[in-house]
Amino acid sequence: MLALRLTRAARPAVQLRRLLVAAASAGTGFLLLGSLGYALDHPQTPGAAALRLAWCVVPLAATVYLALAVARTDPGTRPRPGLSAVGLGPGRLMAVSALTTLLACVLGSLVALLFFLHLRGDLSGLPIDGKGAQFLAADRSLPVPAALTLLALLPLAASGAVALSLRPRDPRRPAAKGTFSARWHAVTHKAEAPASAEAPVDAEAEGWSDVLTVAPPPREAPAGFPWGVAALAAGLAVQAYANRAAPESVLALPVEGSAVLGGWLLTALGLVLAAPGLTYLCGKVLQSAQPGALRLLAGRVLMSEATRIGRPLGVVCAVTSAALATTAMYDQPAAAFGPLSTVATLVVGGCTLATLLTAAVEARQSRADTTSALLRLGAPATMLRGSAALRAGALIALFVPLTLLIAYLSALPPTK
């Protein structure tokens, strides 16, 4: 009962993020049902139907990633000392968070099922005609077990990902590097701060030496950058091979369509793995050439939050570059798989932006103690706002050209 109250008593912002998860789940569930309907309506082309079902992996992964980000920022399921005394320890709170994610995704899947049945005419609606009829299969009986199996994929995957990510850690294990809470704990307990030899500090920064020791940078860069570069190169090579096919037939032929999907997934994986390292590099660059207090603080924050902010940035870069490349390659609407392309674009794009904003909220929450400490030490609020603007500008200056370059390379060779 107490766990239910914790879930219901969440702030409006938390409930809004849960509704976003439910909406994304509804869109993904509708795409899965649309793929099933296309398979029923085109039994003579099982390869094309299987390819359309495989493309649903992209919105499904985007929705799972959003659900995981929302669960990580839920303050109601965060371990607190008083809750352990009433039986709500880290394990129970993890279960509550996974159950909340499961309920949100199940709600979205039910909405998708009802809307799909309504369009088919199985409920009070009338079946639509035209291009929409190919994914409804209104004249055929809908296999209920198959539909329920497809709809169960997302809730199970999302809740499983949340349970795996929020599982209780070994209390004897040292805190992860780069977290502001661990850094602030080290400063308050007179721990030895890491050597700040990344960049020389001028007289302006020396005046804020006590303030800057609250946010020392991590000693090591995020791992995975070489693997990310390798996956990115492999993905671009696969896309270049797949682009030799006619643009209007890529999503209709199983071989070329599978190559496009595999190349895009490799490219996205490479960007996700490499983006934390690039974010860390942005922090290093901001601290170069005798930085002042503003640049030094902005750089240290970027270096400390490189993994948390870099991965969603990599996803945004991957989705945006894929959208730009698709726009450049395919001039005809027939290249997309019918009306479902709009739903897929909204789901993937919306989940990507929502995940990035949620990651920014999570980073702000993790810096709450440090921000309070900086203000108590006399740091002006304008310096904190200027540091945030400088971090955003540095990331935009790096990732926007990178996105355009990846989109250009993904569209090669030129289409006919």
C-alpha positions as CSV (number, residue, x, y, z in Angstrom):
1,M,0.0,0.0,0.0
2,L,2.8,2.4,0.8
3,A,4.5,1.6,-2.5
4,L,1.3,2.4,-4.3
5,R,1.0,5.7,-2.4
6,L,4.6,6.6,-3.4
7,T,3.7,6.0,-7.1
8,R,0.4,7.9,-7.0
9,A,1.8,10.9,-5.0
10,A,4.4,11.8,-7.6
11,R,4.7,15.3,-8.8
12,P,2.9,16.4,-12.0
13,A,6.2,16.4,-13.9
14,V,6.8,12.8,-13.0
15,Q,3.3,11.8,-14.0
16,L,3.8,13.6,-17.3
17,R,6.9,11.6,-18.1
18,R,5.0,8.4,-17.3
19,L,2.3,9.5,-19.7
20,L,5.0,10.1,-22.4
21,V,6.1,6.5,-21.8
22,A,2.5,5.3,-22.2
23,A,2.1,7.3,-25.4
24,A,5.3,6.0,-26.9
25,S,4.2,2.5,-26.0
26,A,0.9,3.1,-27.8
27,G,2.7,4.2,-30.9
28,T,5.1,1.3,-30.9
29,G,2.3,-1.2,-30.2
30,F,0.4,0.2,-33.2
31,L,3.4,-0.3,-35.4
32,L,3.7,-3.9,-34.3
33,L,0.1,-4.5,-35.0
34,G,0.4,-2.8,-38.3
35,S,3.2,-5.1,-39.2
36,L,1.1,-8.1,-38.2
37,G,-1.8,-6.8,-40.3
38,Y,0.5,-6.3,-43.3
39,A,1.7,-9.9,-43.0
40,L,-2.0,-11.1,-42.9
41,D,-2.9,-9.1,-46.0
42,H,0.2,-10.1,-47.9
43,P,0.8,-13.8,-47.3
44,Q,2.6,-14.2,-50.6
45,T,5.5,-11.9,-49.5
46,P,6.7,-13.1,-46.1
47,G,10.1,-11.5,-46.6
48,A,8.7,-8.0,-46.9
49,A,6.4,-8.6,-43.9
50,A,9.3,-9.9,-41.8
51,L,11.3,-6.8,-42.8
52,R,8.6,-4.5,-41.7
53,L,8.4,-6.3,-38.4
54,A,12.2,-6.0,-38.0
55,W,12.1,-2.2,-38.6
56,C,9.8,-2.1,-35.5
57,V,13.0,-2.8,-33.4
58,V,14.0,0.9,-33.8
59,P,10.9,2.4,-32.2
60,L,10.8,-0.4,-29.6
61,A,14.4,0.3,-28.6
62,A,13.7,4.1,-28.5
63,T,10.6,3.5,-26.2
64,V,12.6,1.2,-23.9
65,Y,15.3,3.8,-23.6
66,L,12.8,6.5,-22.7
67,A,11.2,4.2,-20.1
68,L,14.6,3.6,-18.6
69,A,15.4,7.3,-18.5
70,V,12.1,8.1,-16.9
71,A,12.5,5.4,-14.2
72,R,16.0,6.7,-13.3
73,T,14.6,10.2,-12.7
74,D,11.6,9.1,-10.6
75,P,12.2,10.6,-7.1
76,G,9.5,8.4,-5.6
77,T,11.4,5.2,-6.1
78,R,14.8,6.6,-5.0
79,P,16.2,4.8,-1.9
80,R,15.9,6.8,1.3
81,P,16.9,5.9,4.8
82,G,13.4,6.1,6.3
83,L,11.9,3.7,3.8
84,S,14.1,0.8,4.6
85,A,12.6,0.7,8.1
86,V,9.1,0.0,6.7
87,G,10.2,-2.7,4.3
88,L,10.9,-0.5,1.2
89,G,14.6,-1.1,0.7
90,P,16.5,-0.7,-2.6
91,G,15.2,-4.1,-3.9
92,R,11.6,-3.3,-3.2
93,L,11.8,0.2,-4.7
94,M,13.4,-1.3,-7.8
95,A,10.4,-3.7,-8.1
96,V,8.1,-0.7,-7.7
97,S,9.8,1.2,-10.4
98,A,9.7,-1.8,-12.7
99,L,6.0,-2.4,-12.0
100,T,5.3,1.3,-12.7
101,T,7.0,1.0,-16.0
102,L,5.2,-2.2,-16.8
103,L,1.8,-0.6,-16.1
104,A,2.6,2.5,-18.2
105,C,3.6,0.3,-21.1
106,V,0.6,-2.0,-20.7
107,L,-1.7,1.0,-20.7
108,G,-0.1,2.2,-24.0
109,S,-0.4,-1.3,-25.6
110,L,-4.0,-1.5,-24.7
111,V,-4.7,1.9,-26.3
112,A,-2.9,0.7,-29.4
113,L,-5.0,-2.5,-29.5
114,L,-8.3,-0.7,-29.1
115,F,-7.4,1.9,-31.8
116,F,-6.2,-0.8,-34.2
117,L,-9.5,-2.8,-33.7
118,H,-11.4,0.4,-34.1
119,L,-9.8,1.1,-37.5
120,R,-10.4,-2.4,-38.6
121,G,-14.1,-2.1,-37.8
122,D,-14.0,-4.8,-35.2
123,L,-15.4,-2.3,-32.7
124,S,-17.7,0.6,-33.4
125,G,-15.5,2.1,-36.1
126,L,-15.4,1.5,-39.9
127,P,-12.3,0.1,-41.7
128,I,-10.4,2.7,-43.6
129,D,-9.5,2.2,-47.2
130,G,-6.7,3.2,-49.5
131,K,-3.1,2.8,-48.4
132,G,-4.1,2.2,-44.8
133,A,-5.9,-1.0,-45.7
134,Q,-2.7,-2.9,-46.3
135,F,-1.7,-2.9,-42.6
136,L,-5.2,-3.4,-41.2
137,A,-6.2,-6.7,-42.9
138,A,-9.8,-5.8,-42.1
139,D,-11.2,-8.7,-44.2
140,R,-9.2,-11.3,-42.3
141,S,-9.5,-12.6,-38.8
142,L,-7.0,-11.2,-36.4
143,P,-5.0,-13.9,-34.6
144,V,-5.4,-12.8,-31.0
145,P,-2.5,-14.8,-29.5
146,A,-0.1,-13.3,-32.1
147,A,-1.3,-9.8,-31.4
148,L,-1.0,-10.2,-27.7
149,T,2.5,-11.7,-28.0
150,L,3.6,-8.7,-30.0
151,L,2.0,-6.2,-27.6
152,A,3.7,-8.0,-24.7
153,L,7.2,-7.5,-26.1
154,L,7.5,-3.8,-25.1
155,P,6.2,-4.0,-21.5
156,L,8.4,-7.0,-20.7
157,A,11.5,-5.4,-22.3
158,A,11.0,-2.0,-20.6
159,S,10.3,-3.4,-17.2
160,G,13.2,-5.9,-17.5
161,A,15.6,-3.1,-18.5
162,V,14.4,-0.9,-15.6
163,A,14.9,-3.8,-13.1
164,L,18.3,-4.6,-14.5
165,S,19.5,-1.0,-14.4
166,L,18.1,-0.2,-10.9
167,R,19.0,-3.4,-9.2
168,P,20.6,-3.0,-5.8
169,R,24.4,-2.6,-6.0
170,D,26.9,-4.1,-3.6
171,P,27.3,-1.5,-0.8
172,R,31.0,-2.4,-0.5
173,R,31.6,-1.4,-4.1
174,P,33.1,2.1,-4.5
175,A,31.0,4.8,-6.0
176,A,31.3,5.4,-9.7
177,K,33.7,7.9,-10.9
178,G,32.4,11.2,-12.1
179,T,29.2,11.4,-9.9
180,F,28.8,14.7,-8.2
181,S,27.5,13.1,-5.0
182,A,30.7,11.1,-4.6
183,R,32.8,14.1,-5.3
184,W,31.0,16.2,-2.8
185,H,31.2,13.5,-0.2
186,A,35.0,13.3,-0.8
187,V,35.3,17.1,-0.4
188,T,33.2,17.3,2.8
189,H,35.2,14.4,4.3
190,K,38.6,16.1,3.5
191,A,39.5,13.5,1.0
192,E,42.3,14.2,-1.3
193,A,41.0,15.8,-4.5
194,P,42.2,14.6,-7.9
195,A,45.0,16.6,-9.3
196,S,43.7,19.3,-11.6
197,A,46.5,19.2,-14.1
198,E,44.2,19.2,-17.1
199,A,44.7,22.9,-17.7
200,P,46.5,25.8,-16.0
201,V,44.3,28.1,-14.0
202,D,44.6,31.9,-14.2
203,A,44.2,34.5,-11.5
204,E,40.4,34.6,-11.9
205,A,40.1,30.9,-11.3
206,E,42.5,31.0,-8.4
207,G,40.0,33.3,-6.7
208,W,37.4,30.6,-6.8
209,S,39.7,27.7,-5.9
210,D,37.5,26.7,-2.9
211,V,34.5,26.7,-5.2
212,L,36.0,24.7,-8.0
213,T,37.3,21.9,-5.7
214,V,33.6,21.0,-5.1
215,A,33.4,19.7,-8.8
216,P,36.8,18.1,-9.7
217,P,36.8,16.3,-13.0
218,P,37.1,12.5,-13.3
219,R,40.6,11.1,-13.9
220,E,39.6,8.7,-16.7
221,A,37.7,9.3,-19.9
222,P,34.6,7.1,-20.6
223,A,35.4,3.8,-22.1
224,G,34.0,2.6,-25.4
225,F,35.3,5.4,-27.7
226,P,37.4,3.1,-30.0
227,W,34.6,0.6,-30.3
228,G,32.2,3.4,-31.1
229,V,34.5,4.6,-33.9
230,A,34.8,1.1,-35.3
231,A,31.0,0.4,-35.2
232,L,30.4,3.8,-36.8
233,A,32.8,3.0,-39.7
234,A,31.3,-0.4,-40.2
235,G,27.7,1.0,-40.2
236,L,28.6,3.6,-42.8
237,A,30.2,0.9,-44.9
238,V,27.1,-1.3,-44.8
239,Q,24.9,1.6,-45.6
240,A,27.1,2.5,-48.6
241,Y,26.7,-1.1,-49.9
242,A,22.9,-1.1,-49.3
243,N,22.4,2.3,-51.1
244,R,23.4,0.7,-54.4
245,A,19.8,-0.6,-54.6
246,A,17.0,1.5,-56.0
247,P,15.8,3.9,-53.3
248,E,12.2,3.1,-53.8
249,S,12.8,-0.7,-53.3
250,V,15.1,-0.7,-50.3
251,L,12.3,-1.2,-47.8
252,A,10.5,-3.7,-49.9
253,L,13.3,-6.2,-50.7
254,P,14.4,-8.3,-47.7
255,V,18.2,-8.3,-48.6
256,E,18.6,-4.6,-49.2
257,G,16.2,-3.6,-46.5
258,S,18.0,-5.8,-44.0
259,A,21.3,-4.2,-45.0
260,V,19.9,-0.7,-44.5
261,L,18.6,-1.7,-41.0
262,G,21.8,-3.4,-40.0
263,G,23.9,-0.4,-41.2
264,W,21.7,2.1,-39.4
265,L,21.8,0.1,-36.2
266,L,25.6,-0.2,-36.4
267,T,25.9,3.6,-37.0
268,A,23.6,4.3,-34.1
269,L,25.5,2.0,-31.8
270,G,28.8,3.6,-32.8
271,L,27.5,7.1,-32.1
272,V,26.1,6.0,-28.7
273,L,29.4,4.5,-27.7
274,A,31.5,7.4,-29.0
275,A,29.4,10.3,-27.8
276,P,30.4,10.1,-24.1
277,G,34.1,10.3,-25.2
278,L,33.3,13.3,-27.4
279,T,31.4,15.0,-24.6
280,Y,34.4,14.4,-22.3
281,L,36.6,15.9,-25.0
282,C,34.4,19.0,-25.1
283,G,35.1,19.4,-21.4
284,K,38.8,19.1,-21.9
285,V,38.7,21.7,-24.7
286,L,36.8,24.2,-22.5
287,Q,39.5,24.0,-19.9
288,S,42.4,24.6,-22.4
289,A,44.3,27.8,-22.9
290,Q,44.4,29.2,-19.3
291,P,40.6,29.0,-18.5
292,G,38.8,31.3,-16.2
293,A,36.4,30.1,-13.5
294,L,33.5,30.0,-15.9
295,R,35.2,27.8,-18.5
296,L,36.9,25.6,-15.8
297,L,33.6,24.9,-14.1
298,A,31.8,24.2,-17.4
299,G,34.5,21.9,-18.5
300,R,34.6,19.9,-15.3
301,V,30.8,19.5,-15.3
302,L,30.9,18.1,-18.9
303,M,33.7,15.7,-18.0
304,S,31.9,14.5,-14.9
305,E,28.6,14.1,-16.8
306,A,30.0,12.8,-20.0
307,T,28.4,9.3,-19.8
308,R,25.0,10.5,-18.6
309,I,24.6,13.2,-21.2
310,G,26.7,11.7,-24.0
311,R,24.6,8.6,-24.6
312,P,21.3,10.5,-25.2
313,L,23.2,12.9,-27.4
314,G,24.5,10.0,-29.4
315,V,21.0,8.7,-29.9
316,V,19.8,12.2,-31.0
317,C,22.7,12.4,-33.4
318,A,21.9,9.0,-34.8
319,V,18.2,9.6,-35.3
320,T,18.7,13.1,-36.8
321,S,21.4,11.9,-39.2
322,A,19.2,9.0,-40.3
323,A,16.3,11.3,-40.9
324,L,18.4,13.7,-43.0
325,A,20.0,10.9,-45.0
326,T,16.6,9.4,-45.7
327,T,15.2,12.8,-46.8
328,A,18.2,13.2,-49.2
329,M,18.0,9.7,-50.6
330,Y,14.3,9.1,-51.1
331,D,12.3,11.6,-53.1
332,Q,9.2,9.5,-53.4
333,P,6.8,8.8,-50.5
334,A,6.7,5.2,-51.6
335,A,10.1,4.7,-50.1
336,A,8.5,4.6,-46.6
337,F,6.2,1.8,-45.6
338,G,2.9,3.7,-46.0
339,P,1.1,5.5,-43.3
340,L,3.0,3.8,-40.6
341,S,6.1,5.9,-41.5
342,T,4.5,8.9,-39.9
343,V,3.8,7.0,-36.7
344,A,7.3,5.6,-36.6
345,T,8.9,9.0,-37.1
346,L,6.8,10.6,-34.3
347,V,7.6,7.7,-31.9
348,V,11.4,7.6,-32.6
349,G,11.8,11.4,-32.8
350,G,9.6,12.0,-29.7
351,C,11.3,9.4,-27.6
352,T,14.7,10.7,-28.6
353,L,14.0,14.3,-27.6
354,A,12.1,13.2,-24.4
355,T,15.0,11.0,-23.4
356,L,17.5,13.8,-23.9
357,L,15.4,16.2,-21.8
358,T,15.0,13.5,-19.1
359,A,18.7,12.9,-19.0
360,A,19.2,16.6,-18.5
361,V,16.8,16.5,-15.6
362,E,18.7,13.5,-14.2
363,A,22.0,15.3,-14.5
364,R,20.5,18.4,-12.8
365,Q,19.2,16.2,-9.9
366,S,22.6,14.6,-9.5
367,R,24.2,18.0,-9.2
368,A,21.7,19.4,-6.7
369,D,24.0,19.0,-3.7
370,T,26.9,20.5,-5.6
371,T,24.9,23.4,-6.8
372,S,23.8,24.2,-3.3
373,A,27.4,23.9,-2.0
374,L,28.6,26.3,-4.7
375,L,25.9,28.8,-3.8
376,R,26.8,28.5,-0.1
377,L,30.5,29.1,-0.9
378,G,29.6,32.4,-2.6
379,A,29.4,31.4,-6.3
380,P,27.1,33.9,-8.1
381,A,24.0,32.4,-9.8
382,T,25.0,34.1,-13.0
383,M,28.2,32.0,-13.1
384,L,26.1,28.8,-12.9
385,R,23.8,30.0,-15.6
386,G,26.7,31.0,-17.8
387,S,28.3,27.6,-17.2
388,A,25.2,25.9,-18.4
389,A,25.0,28.1,-21.5
390,L,28.7,27.4,-22.3
391,R,28.2,23.7,-21.9
392,A,25.2,23.7,-24.3
393,G,27.1,25.8,-26.8
394,A,30.1,23.5,-26.8
395,L,28.0,20.4,-27.3
396,I,26.0,22.1,-30.2
397,A,29.3,23.2,-31.8
398,L,30.5,19.6,-31.9
399,F,27.4,17.4,-32.4
400,V,25.6,19.5,-35.1
401,P,28.5,19.3,-37.7
402,L,29.0,15.7,-36.7
403,T,25.3,14.9,-37.4
404,L,25.5,16.6,-40.8
405,L,28.6,14.7,-41.7
406,I,27.2,11.4,-40.7
407,A,24.0,12.2,-42.7
408,Y,26.1,13.1,-45.8
409,L,28.1,9.9,-45.5
410,S,25.0,7.8,-45.0
411,A,23.5,9.1,-48.2
412,L,26.5,8.1,-50.3
413,P,26.7,7.0,-53.1
414,P,24.4,9.5,-54.8
415,T,21.0,8.2,-55.7
416,K,19.9,7.8,-59.3
